[in-house]
Amino acid sequence: MKNQKRKEGFTLVEIMIVVMIIGLLAAIALPGFTKARKTAQKNACIENLRQINSASQQYMIEYKEANPPAFGTATFLEYFQTEELPECPAGGSYTQATAGDEMPTCNLSADGHEL
């Protein structure tokens, strides 16, 4: 018998197995990342709503008014020291409370974006 020398490197089957394992791990991990992202967006939205409500309550106490200032008005933007309204990280939009005892809402409230 001749002494055959084996070439260094990986066979096609070995490479295919590694690719398959990586694909399987990615298929398992991606849904978890998507869920974590949605949860983080929802929590950020809820925090924005909480801050808007808190700021509106402070305004009503300071100026002894029954209703908060309207979104987007000069009074609202000036008092809250902002140039633009906050936006929902998930792409929703906020609706302001019209009375002092109401909470602001997000149009994505069906997805759990509410106080």
CNS distance restraints for C-alpha pairs under 8 A (distance, minus, plus):
assign (resid  10 and name CA) (resid  14 and name CA) 6.19 0.50 0.50
assign (resid  10 and name CA) (resid  15 and name CA) 6.70 0.50 0.50
assign (resid  11 and name CA) (resid  15 and name CA) 6.49 0.50 0.50
assign (resid  12 and name CA) (resid  16 and name CA) 6.15 0.50 0.50
assign (resid  13 and name CA) (resid  17 and name CA) 6.19 0.50 0.50
assign (resid  14 and name CA) (resid  18 and name CA) 6.39 0.50 0.50
assign (resid  15 and name CA) (resid  19 and name CA) 6.24 0.50 0.50
assign (resid  16 and name CA) (resid  20 and name CA) 6.07 0.50 0.50
assign (resid  17 and name CA) (resid  21 and name CA) 6.20 0.50 0.50
assign (resid  18 and name CA) (resid  22 and name CA) 6.24 0.50 0.50
assign (resid  19 and name CA) (resid  23 and name CA) 6.13 0.50 0.50
assign (resid  20 and name CA) (resid  24 and name CA) 6.15 0.50 0.50
assign (resid  21 and name CA) (resid  25 and name CA) 6.23 0.50 0.50
assign (resid  22 and name CA) (resid  26 and name CA) 6.19 0.50 0.50
assign (resid  23 and name CA) (resid  27 and name CA) 6.14 0.50 0.50
assign (resid  24 and name CA) (resid  28 and name CA) 6.33 0.50 0.50
assign (resid  25 and name CA) (resid  29 and name CA) 6.16 0.50 0.50
assign (resid  26 and name CA) (resid  30 and name CA) 5.93 0.50 0.50
assign (resid  27 and name CA) (resid  31 and name CA) 7.47 0.50 0.50
assign (resid  28 and name CA) (resid  32 and name CA) 7.58 0.50 0.50
assign (resid  29 and name CA) (resid  33 and name CA) 6.50 0.50 0.50
assign (resid  30 and name CA) (resid  34 and name CA) 6.25 0.50 0.50
assign (resid  31 and name CA) (resid  35 and name CA) 6.17 0.50 0.50
assign (resid  32 and name CA) (resid  36 and name CA) 6.14 0.50 0.50
assign (resid  33 and name CA) (resid  37 and name CA) 6.15 0.50 0.50
assign (resid  34 and name CA) (resid  38 and name CA) 6.32 0.50 0.50
assign (resid  35 and name CA) (resid  39 and name CA) 6.16 0.50 0.50
assign (resid  36 and name CA) (resid  40 and name CA) 6.15 0.50 0.50
assign (resid  37 and name CA) (resid  41 and name CA) 6.24 0.50 0.50
assign (resid  38 and name CA) (resid  42 and name CA) 6.12 0.50 0.50
assign (resid  38 and name CA) (resid  90 and name CA) 7.60 0.50 0.50
assign (resid  39 and name CA) (resid  43 and name CA) 6.15 0.50 0.50
assign (resid  40 and name CA) (resid  44 and name CA) 6.15 0.50 0.50
assign (resid  41 and name CA) (resid  45 and name CA) 6.14 0.50 0.50
assign (resid  41 and name CA) (resid  88 and name CA) 7.84 0.50 0.50
assign (resid  41 and name CA) (resid  89 and name CA) 5.44 0.50 0.50
assign (resid  41 and name CA) (resid  90 and name CA) 5.57 0.50 0.50
assign (resid  42 and name CA) (resid  46 and name CA) 6.22 0.50 0.50
assign (resid  42 and name CA) (resid  89 and name CA) 7.71 0.50 0.50
assign (resid  42 and name CA) (resid  90 and name CA) 7.07 0.50 0.50
assign (resid  42 and name CA) (resid 112 and name CA) 7.08 0.50 0.50
assign (resid  42 and name CA) (resid 113 and name CA) 5.67 0.50 0.50
assign (resid  43 and name CA) (resid  47 and name CA) 6.17 0.50 0.50
assign (resid  43 and name CA) (resid 113 and name CA) 7.76 0.50 0.50
assign (resid  44 and name CA) (resid  48 and name CA) 6.20 0.50 0.50
assign (resid  44 and name CA) (resid  88 and name CA) 7.66 0.50 0.50
assign (resid  44 and name CA) (resid  89 and name CA) 6.83 0.50 0.50
assign (resid  45 and name CA) (resid  49 and name CA) 6.28 0.50 0.50
assign (resid  45 and name CA) (resid  88 and name CA) 5.26 0.50 0.50
assign (resid  45 and name CA) (resid  89 and name CA) 6.29 0.50 0.50
assign (resid  45 and name CA) (resid  90 and name CA) 7.56 0.50 0.50
assign (resid  45 and name CA) (resid 106 and name CA) 7.86 0.50 0.50
assign (resid  45 and name CA) (resid 113 and name CA) 6.33 0.50 0.50
assign (resid  45 and name CA) (resid 114 and name CA) 7.99 0.50 0.50
assign (resid  46 and name CA) (resid  50 and name CA) 6.16 0.50 0.50
assign (resid  46 and name CA) (resid 113 and name CA) 5.88 0.50 0.50
assign (resid  46 and name CA) (resid 114 and name CA) 5.86 0.50 0.50
assign (resid  46 and name CA) (resid 115 and name CA) 5.89 0.50 0.50
assign (resid  47 and name CA) (resid  51 and name CA) 6.18 0.50 0.50
assign (resid  48 and name CA) (resid  52 and name CA) 6.14 0.50 0.50
assign (resid  48 and name CA) (resid  86 and name CA) 7.20 0.50 0.50
assign (resid  48 and name CA) (resid  88 and name CA) 7.60 0.50 0.50
assign (resid  49 and name CA) (resid  53 and name CA) 6.09 0.50 0.50
assign (resid  49 and name CA) (resid  94 and name CA) 7.87 0.50 0.50
assign (resid  49 and name CA) (resid 104 and name CA) 6.15 0.50 0.50
assign (resid  49 and name CA) (resid 105 and name CA) 6.92 0.50 0.50
assign (resid  49 and name CA) (resid 106 and name CA) 7.78 0.50 0.50
assign (resid  49 and name CA) (resid 114 and name CA) 7.52 0.50 0.50
assign (resid  49 and name CA) (resid 115 and name CA) 6.91 0.50 0.50
assign (resid  50 and name CA) (resid  54 and name CA) 6.07 0.50 0.50
assign (resid  50 and name CA) (resid 115 and name CA) 6.82 0.50 0.50
assign (resid  51 and name CA) (resid  55 and name CA) 6.02 0.50 0.50
assign (resid  52 and name CA) (resid  56 and name CA) 6.11 0.50 0.50
assign (resid  52 and name CA) (resid 104 and name CA) 7.33 0.50 0.50
assign (resid  53 and name CA) (resid  57 and name CA) 6.14 0.50 0.50
assign (resid  53 and name CA) (resid 103 and name CA) 6.35 0.50 0.50
assign (resid  53 and name CA) (resid 104 and name CA) 6.38 0.50 0.50
assign (resid  54 and name CA) (resid  58 and name CA) 6.22 0.50 0.50
assign (resid  55 and name CA) (resid  59 and name CA) 6.21 0.50 0.50
assign (resid  55 and name CA) (resid  80 and name CA) 7.12 0.50 0.50
assign (resid  56 and name CA) (resid  60 and name CA) 6.26 0.50 0.50
assign (resid  56 and name CA) (resid  68 and name CA) 5.34 0.50 0.50
assign (resid  56 and name CA) (resid  69 and name CA) 7.25 0.50 0.50
assign (resid  57 and name CA) (resid  61 and name CA) 6.23 0.50 0.50
assign (resid  57 and name CA) (resid  68 and name CA) 7.14 0.50 0.50
assign (resid  57 and name CA) (resid 100 and name CA) 7.13 0.50 0.50
assign (resid  58 and name CA) (resid  62 and name CA) 6.05 0.50 0.50
assign (resid  59 and name CA) (resid  63 and name CA) 6.05 0.50 0.50
assign (resid  59 and name CA) (resid  64 and name CA) 7.99 0.50 0.50
assign (resid  59 and name CA) (resid  65 and name CA) 7.94 0.50 0.50
assign (resid  59 and name CA) (resid  68 and name CA) 6.84 0.50 0.50
assign (resid  59 and name CA) (resid  69 and name CA) 7.92 0.50 0.50
assign (resid  59 and name CA) (resid  79 and name CA) 7.73 0.50 0.50
assign (resid  60 and name CA) (resid  64 and name CA) 5.34 0.50 0.50
assign (resid  60 and name CA) (resid  65 and name CA) 4.78 0.50 0.50
assign (resid  60 and name CA) (resid  66 and name CA) 6.35 0.50 0.50
assign (resid  60 and name CA) (resid  67 and name CA) 6.58 0.50 0.50
assign (resid  60 and name CA) (resid  68 and name CA) 5.90 0.50 0.50
assign (resid  60 and name CA) (resid 100 and name CA) 7.62 0.50 0.50
assign (resid  61 and name CA) (resid  65 and name CA) 6.87 0.50 0.50
assign (resid  66 and name CA) (resid  99 and name CA) 7.00 0.50 0.50
assign (resid  66 and name CA) (resid 100 and name CA) 5.82 0.50 0.50
assign (resid  67 and name CA) (resid  98 and name CA) 6.51 0.50 0.50
assign (resid  67 and name CA) (resid  99 and name CA) 4.95 0.50 0.50
assign (resid  67 and name CA) (resid 100 and name CA) 4.88 0.50 0.50
assign (resid  68 and name CA) (resid  97 and name CA) 7.57 0.50 0.50
assign (resid  68 and name CA) (resid  98 and name CA) 7.03 0.50 0.50
assign (resid  68 and name CA) (resid  99 and name CA) 6.87 0.50 0.50
assign (resid  68 and name CA) (resid 100 and name CA) 6.21 0.50 0.50
assign (resid  69 and name CA) (resid  73 and name CA) 7.45 0.50 0.50
assign (resid  69 and name CA) (resid  75 and name CA) 6.59 0.50 0.50
assign (resid  69 and name CA) (resid  76 and name CA) 5.52 0.50 0.50
assign (resid  70 and name CA) (resid  75 and name CA) 7.88 0.50 0.50
assign (resid  70 and name CA) (resid  76 and name CA) 6.34 0.50 0.50
assign (resid  70 and name CA) (resid  96 and name CA) 7.31 0.50 0.50
assign (resid  71 and name CA) (resid  76 and name CA) 6.07 0.50 0.50
assign (resid  71 and name CA) (resid  77 and name CA) 7.80 0.50 0.50
assign (resid  71 and name CA) (resid  85 and name CA) 7.54 0.50 0.50
assign (resid  71 and name CA) (resid  96 and name CA) 6.58 0.50 0.50
assign (resid  72 and name CA) (resid  76 and name CA) 6.22 0.50 0.50
assign (resid  72 and name CA) (resid  77 and name CA) 6.30 0.50 0.50
assign (resid  72 and name CA) (resid  84 and name CA) 7.41 0.50 0.50
assign (resid  72 and name CA) (resid  85 and name CA) 6.81 0.50 0.50
assign (resid  73 and name CA) (resid  77 and name CA) 6.27 0.50 0.50
assign (resid  74 and name CA) (resid  78 and name CA) 5.74 0.50 0.50
assign (resid  75 and name CA) (resid  79 and name CA) 5.84 0.50 0.50
assign (resid  76 and name CA) (resid  80 and name CA) 6.06 0.50 0.50
assign (resid  77 and name CA) (resid  81 and name CA) 5.84 0.50 0.50
assign (resid  77 and name CA) (resid  82 and name CA) 5.24 0.50 0.50
assign (resid  77 and name CA) (resid  83 and name CA) 6.05 0.50 0.50
assign (resid  77 and name CA) (resid  84 and name CA) 6.97 0.50 0.50
assign (resid  77 and name CA) (resid  85 and name CA) 7.70 0.50 0.50
assign (resid  78 and name CA) (resid  82 and name CA) 6.56 0.50 0.50
assign (resid  78 and name CA) (resid  83 and name CA) 7.86 0.50 0.50
assign (resid  87 and name CA) (resid  91 and name CA) 7.29 0.50 0.50
assign (resid  87 and name CA) (resid  92 and name CA) 7.16 0.50 0.50
assign (resid  87 and name CA) (resid  93 and name CA) 6.23 0.50 0.50
assign (resid  87 and name CA) (resid  94 and name CA) 7.26 0.50 0.50
assign (resid  88 and name CA) (resid  92 and name CA) 5.04 0.50 0.50
assign (resid  88 and name CA) (resid  93 and name CA) 5.88 0.50 0.50
assign (resid  88 and name CA) (resid  94 and name CA) 7.21 0.50 0.50
assign (resid  88 and name CA) (resid 106 and name CA) 7.56 0.50 0.50
assign (resid  92 and name CA) (resid 106 and name CA) 6.26 0.50 0.50
assign (resid  92 and name CA) (resid 107 and name CA) 5.70 0.50 0.50
assign (resid  92 and name CA) (resid 108 and name CA) 5.75 0.50 0.50
assign (resid  93 and name CA) (resid 106 and name CA) 5.58 0.50 0.50
assign (resid  93 and name CA) (resid 107 and name CA) 5.74 0.50 0.50
assign (resid  93 and name CA) (resid 108 and name CA) 7.77 0.50 0.50
assign (resid  94 and name CA) (resid 104 and name CA) 6.86 0.50 0.50
assign (resid  94 and name CA) (resid 105 and name CA) 5.60 0.50 0.50
assign (resid  94 and name CA) (resid 106 and name CA) 4.47 0.50 0.50
assign (resid  94 and name CA) (resid 107 and name CA) 6.42 0.50 0.50
assign (resid  95 and name CA) (resid 104 and name CA) 5.70 0.50 0.50
assign (resid  95 and name CA) (resid 105 and name CA) 5.20 0.50 0.50
assign (resid  95 and name CA) (resid 106 and name CA) 6.13 0.50 0.50
assign (resid  95 and name CA) (resid 107 and name CA) 7.35 0.50 0.50
assign (resid  96 and name CA) (resid 103 and name CA) 7.49 0.50 0.50
assign (resid  96 and name CA) (resid 104 and name CA) 4.65 0.50 0.50
assign (resid  96 and name CA) (resid 105 and name CA) 6.65 0.50 0.50
assign (resid  97 and name CA) (resid 102 and name CA) 5.24 0.50 0.50
assign (resid  97 and name CA) (resid 103 and name CA) 5.33 0.50 0.50
assign (resid  97 and name CA) (resid 104 and name CA) 4.68 0.50 0.50
assign (resid  97 and name CA) (resid 105 and name CA) 7.47 0.50 0.50
assign (resid  98 and name CA) (resid 102 and name CA) 6.90 0.50 0.50
assign (resid 103 and name CA) (resid 115 and name CA) 7.55 0.50 0.50
assign (resid 105 and name CA) (resid 109 and name CA) 7.00 0.50 0.50
assign (resid 105 and name CA) (resid 113 and name CA) 7.77 0.50 0.50
assign (resid 105 and name CA) (resid 114 and name CA) 6.14 0.50 0.50
assign (resid 105 and name CA) (resid 115 and name CA) 7.78 0.50 0.50
assign (resid 106 and name CA) (resid 113 and name CA) 6.13 0.50 0.50
assign (resid 106 and name CA) (resid 114 and name CA) 6.59 0.50 0.50
assign (resid 108 and name CA) (resid 112 and name CA) 7.15 0.50 0.50
assign (resid 108 and name CA) (resid 113 and name CA) 5.75 0.50 0.50
assign (resid 109 and name CA) (resid 113 and name CA) 4.30 0.50 0.50
assign (resid 109 and name CA) (resid 114 and name CA) 5.40 0.50 0.50
